[in-house]
C-alpha cells in the first residue's frame, strides 16, 4: 500500500498539474534534499532537475530560476532542514512566474 505522502503527492501534484496543463510537470529539488524525494520522483516517473546549493546546503534561488522551464508546470520541493547540513531553502515564490507560480502549498 502506498504511503500517505506518496498518495498526496500523486493526487495533488503530478496528476493535478498534468490535468490542468496537458503536460507532465518537472520536479525541482536541491542537491542536498533527502533521498526520498528522488525515490518519489522515480515512482512517479517525473523528470527531476537538481538545483545547486550553497555552502550551508540551501537551494540557490537564482539557480532555481535559471533551471525553470517556462513551457512546463513545476513541482518545487523546498527543504526545511536538510539531512546533513540542516539547510532551509529560501522560498522565492514572489519571483516565480507562469506555471511555477500557479500552485503554492
C-alpha atoms as an extended CHARMM CRD file, in Angstrom:
* protein
*
       105  EXT
         1         1  UNK       CA              0.0000000000        0.0000000000        0.0000000000  PROA      1               0.0000000000
         2         2  UNK       CA              1.4510000000        3.4260000000       -0.9180000000  PROA      2               0.0000000000
         3         3  UNK       CA              2.2970000000        5.8580000000        1.8480000000  PROA      3               0.0000000000
         4         4  UNK       CA              0.0730000000        8.8500000000        2.5720000000  PROA      4               0.0000000000
         5         5  UNK       CA              2.8730000000       11.1410000000        1.3750000000  PROA      5               0.0000000000
         6         6  UNK       CA              3.0640000000        9.3500000000       -1.9680000000  PROA      6               0.0000000000
         7         7  UNK       CA             -0.7170000000        9.4140000000       -2.4500000000  PROA      7               0.0000000000
         8         8  UNK       CA             -0.9440000000       13.1200000000       -1.5590000000  PROA      8               0.0000000000
         9         9  UNK       CA              1.9180000000       13.9760000000       -3.9100000000  PROA      9               0.0000000000
        10        10  UNK       CA              0.4250000000       11.8680000000       -6.6970000000  PROA      10              0.0000000000
        11        11  UNK       CA             -3.1180000000       13.1710000000       -6.3860000000  PROA      11              0.0000000000
        12        12  UNK       CA             -2.3480000000       16.8210000000       -5.8360000000  PROA      12              0.0000000000
        13        13  UNK       CA              0.9350000000       17.3460000000       -7.6100000000  PROA      13              0.0000000000
        14        14  UNK       CA              1.6260000000       15.4110000000      -10.7570000000  PROA      14              0.0000000000
        15        15  UNK       CA             -1.8980000000       14.4900000000      -11.7960000000  PROA      15              0.0000000000
        16        16  UNK       CA             -3.3630000000       17.8730000000      -10.9080000000  PROA      16              0.0000000000
        17        17  UNK       CA             -0.8010000000       19.8300000000      -12.9150000000  PROA      17              0.0000000000
        18        18  UNK       CA             -0.9290000000       17.4040000000      -15.8280000000  PROA      18              0.0000000000
        19        19  UNK       CA             -4.7330000000       17.6240000000      -15.9570000000  PROA      19              0.0000000000
        20        20  UNK       CA             -4.6980000000       21.4360000000      -15.8380000000  PROA      20              0.0000000000
        21        21  UNK       CA             -1.8950000000       21.9840000000      -18.3500000000  PROA      21              0.0000000000
        22        22  UNK       CA             -1.8630000000       18.8840000000      -20.5320000000  PROA      22              0.0000000000
        23        23  UNK       CA              1.8570000000       18.4920000000      -19.7480000000  PROA      23              0.0000000000
        24        24  UNK       CA              3.8330000000       16.4540000000      -17.2650000000  PROA      24              0.0000000000
        25        25  UNK       CA              5.4630000000       18.6320000000      -14.5850000000  PROA      25              0.0000000000
        26        26  UNK       CA              9.1580000000       18.8380000000      -13.8280000000  PROA      26              0.0000000000
        27        27  UNK       CA             10.2830000000       18.2220000000      -10.2380000000  PROA      27              0.0000000000
        28        28  UNK       CA             12.8460000000       20.7390000000       -8.9590000000  PROA      28              0.0000000000
        29        29  UNK       CA             14.7400000000       19.7460000000       -5.8290000000  PROA      29              0.0000000000
        30        30  UNK       CA             18.0330000000       20.7840000000       -4.2260000000  PROA      30              0.0000000000
        31        31  UNK       CA             21.1590000000       18.6670000000       -4.4780000000  PROA      31              0.0000000000
        32        32  UNK       CA             21.0690000000       18.3530000000       -0.6710000000  PROA      32              0.0000000000
        33        33  UNK       CA             17.4780000000       17.1940000000       -0.3340000000  PROA      33              0.0000000000
        34        34  UNK       CA             16.5900000000       13.8770000000        1.2670000000  PROA      34              0.0000000000
        35        35  UNK       CA             16.9070000000       10.8350000000       -0.9970000000  PROA      35              0.0000000000
        36        36  UNK       CA             13.1900000000       10.1000000000       -0.5630000000  PROA      36              0.0000000000
        37        37  UNK       CA             12.4190000000       12.9510000000       -2.9710000000  PROA      37              0.0000000000
        38        38  UNK       CA             14.3490000000       11.1860000000       -5.7030000000  PROA      38              0.0000000000
        39        39  UNK       CA             12.6420000000        7.8980000000       -4.9120000000  PROA      39              0.0000000000
        40        40  UNK       CA              9.2380000000        9.5660000000       -5.0920000000  PROA      40              0.0000000000
        41        41  UNK       CA             10.1250000000       11.1280000000       -8.4390000000  PROA      41              0.0000000000
        42        42  UNK       CA             11.2350000000        7.7310000000       -9.7110000000  PROA      42              0.0000000000
        43        43  UNK       CA              7.9420000000        6.1430000000       -8.6410000000  PROA      43              0.0000000000
        44        44  UNK       CA              6.0070000000        8.9540000000      -10.3020000000  PROA      44              0.0000000000
        45        45  UNK       CA              8.1820000000        8.8520000000      -13.4300000000  PROA      45              0.0000000000
        46        46  UNK       CA              8.8980000000       12.5610000000      -13.1310000000  PROA      46              0.0000000000
        47        47  UNK       CA             11.7410000000       14.4170000000      -14.7640000000  PROA      47              0.0000000000
        48        48  UNK       CA             13.9890000000       15.7540000000      -11.9930000000  PROA      48              0.0000000000
        49        49  UNK       CA             16.2050000000       18.8130000000      -12.0890000000  PROA      49              0.0000000000
        50        50  UNK       CA             18.7040000000       19.0800000000       -9.2620000000  PROA      50              0.0000000000
        51        51  UNK       CA             19.3020000000       22.6360000000       -8.1070000000  PROA      51              0.0000000000
        52        52  UNK       CA             22.7540000000       23.6150000000       -6.7730000000  PROA      52              0.0000000000
        53        53  UNK       CA             23.0880000000       24.5860000000       -3.1250000000  PROA      53              0.0000000000
        54        54  UNK       CA             25.2620000000       26.9930000000       -1.1860000000  PROA      54              0.0000000000
        55        55  UNK       CA             27.8070000000       26.0120000000        1.4830000000  PROA      55              0.0000000000
        56        56  UNK       CA             25.0010000000       25.7020000000        4.0580000000  PROA      56              0.0000000000
        57        57  UNK       CA             23.0520000000       23.2210000000        1.9200000000  PROA      57              0.0000000000
        58        58  UNK       CA             20.3520000000       25.7250000000        0.9060000000  PROA      58              0.0000000000
        59        59  UNK       CA             18.9450000000       25.8170000000       -2.6160000000  PROA      59              0.0000000000
        60        60  UNK       CA             20.3330000000       28.8050000000       -4.5210000000  PROA      60              0.0000000000
        61        61  UNK       CA             17.2320000000       30.7660000000       -5.6710000000  PROA      61              0.0000000000
        62        62  UNK       CA             18.9730000000       32.1900000000       -8.7310000000  PROA      62              0.0000000000
        63        63  UNK       CA             19.8970000000       28.6560000000       -9.8360000000  PROA      63              0.0000000000
        64        64  UNK       CA             16.2640000000       27.5790000000       -9.4380000000  PROA      64              0.0000000000
        65        65  UNK       CA             15.1410000000       30.4940000000      -11.5770000000  PROA      65              0.0000000000
        66        66  UNK       CA             17.6640000000       29.5640000000      -14.2800000000  PROA      66              0.0000000000
        67        67  UNK       CA             16.5750000000       25.9130000000      -14.2410000000  PROA      67              0.0000000000
        68        68  UNK       CA             12.8230000000       26.5670000000      -14.5250000000  PROA      68              0.0000000000
        69        69  UNK       CA             11.2750000000       25.5500000000      -17.8310000000  PROA      69              0.0000000000
        70        70  UNK       CA              8.6390000000       28.2100000000      -18.6250000000  PROA      70              0.0000000000
        71        71  UNK       CA              6.9060000000       25.8070000000      -21.0170000000  PROA      71              0.0000000000
        72        72  UNK       CA              6.1640000000       23.1410000000      -18.3960000000  PROA      72              0.0000000000
        73        73  UNK       CA              4.4910000000       23.1180000000      -14.9810000000  PROA      73              0.0000000000
        74        74  UNK       CA              6.7790000000       22.8940000000      -11.9600000000  PROA      74              0.0000000000
        75        75  UNK       CA              6.7100000000       20.9070000000       -8.7420000000  PROA      75              0.0000000000
        76        76  UNK       CA              9.2410000000       22.5300000000       -6.4180000000  PROA      76              0.0000000000
        77        77  UNK       CA             10.4270000000       20.7900000000       -3.2550000000  PROA      77              0.0000000000
        78        78  UNK       CA             11.7200000000       23.1540000000       -0.5870000000  PROA      78              0.0000000000
        79        79  UNK       CA             13.7790000000       21.6020000000        2.2030000000  PROA      79              0.0000000000
        80        80  UNK       CA             13.0700000000       22.5370000000        5.7820000000  PROA      80              0.0000000000
        81        81  UNK       CA             16.3260000000       21.2410000000        7.2380000000  PROA      81              0.0000000000
        82        82  UNK       CA             18.4720000000       19.0410000000        5.0060000000  PROA      82              0.0000000000
        83        83  UNK       CA             19.7590000000       15.7150000000        6.3540000000  PROA      83              0.0000000000
        84        84  UNK       CA             23.4460000000       16.5300000000        6.7700000000  PROA      84              0.0000000000
        85        85  UNK       CA             23.7500000000       20.3230000000        6.7950000000  PROA      85              0.0000000000
        86        86  UNK       CA             20.3600000000       21.3860000000        8.1600000000  PROA      86              0.0000000000
        87        87  UNK       CA             19.8610000000       23.8400000000        5.2930000000  PROA      87              0.0000000000
        88        88  UNK       CA             16.4990000000       25.5720000000        4.9970000000  PROA      88              0.0000000000
        89        89  UNK       CA             15.6560000000       26.6760000000        1.4650000000  PROA      89              0.0000000000
        90        90  UNK       CA             14.5990000000       30.2440000000        0.7930000000  PROA      90              0.0000000000
        91        91  UNK       CA             11.2170000000       30.2270000000       -0.9250000000  PROA      91              0.0000000000
        92        92  UNK       CA             11.4010000000       32.8610000000       -3.6800000000  PROA      92              0.0000000000
        93        93  UNK       CA              7.7440000000       32.4130000000       -4.6540000000  PROA      93              0.0000000000
        94        94  UNK       CA              7.2860000000       36.1430000000       -5.2210000000  PROA      94              0.0000000000
        95        95  UNK       CA              9.7840000000       35.8890000000       -8.0900000000  PROA      95              0.0000000000
        96        96  UNK       CA              8.2420000000       32.8380000000       -9.7590000000  PROA      96              0.0000000000
        97        97  UNK       CA              6.0360000000       33.2550000000      -12.8000000000  PROA      97              0.0000000000
        98        98  UNK       CA              3.9070000000       31.1040000000      -15.0690000000  PROA      98              0.0000000000
        99        99  UNK       CA              3.1870000000       27.5130000000      -14.1340000000  PROA      99              0.0000000000
       100       100  UNK       CA              5.5770000000       27.6490000000      -11.1610000000  PROA      100             0.0000000000
       101       101  UNK       CA              3.5380000000       30.4230000000       -9.5380000000  PROA      101             0.0000000000
       102       102  UNK       CA              0.1510000000       28.8120000000      -10.1110000000  PROA      102             0.0000000000
       103       103  UNK       CA              0.1070000000       26.4700000000       -7.1210000000  PROA      103             0.0000000000
       104       104  UNK       CA              1.7410000000       27.2080000000       -3.8060000000  PROA      104             0.0000000000
       105       105  UNK       CA              1.1800000000       24.9740000000       -0.7940000000  PROA      105             0.0000000000
